[in-house]
């Protein structure tokens, strides 16, 4: 697996190549973008020490916007993945209980549960977004 494929688990094929090219053109390394995705962008909310900030590559707005675009794509993939697992779980519950009962438990309308069950899953949501750690780590 290439460094870019590991850094951008939500991308594959041509989309991965294009994203890597955009990031490289902006001077972003795989490690830099992987770090932002790993902490979901929390590290971008840095506060200058003593009123001054040390210049970092992500302080450049042109670099930052490219990285933020990847963070948004990653989060979008995570939301779709969550929706797919939720849809599957709702299907299991619907086999045992009424939609009204499920809706009441979730605090939504039965129509919302029905809509979730009817929605079509995105096949790209099957890719893992986080590297699995071995038991020995």
Secondary structure, DSSP 8 states (H G I E B T S, - for coil): --HHHHH-TT--HHHHHHHHHHHHHTT--HHHHHHHHHTTTGGG----BTTB----GGGSHHHHHHHHHHHHHHHHHHHHHHHHHHHHHHHHHHTTS-HHHHHHHHTS-HHHHHHHHHS---GGGGS-SS----TT-
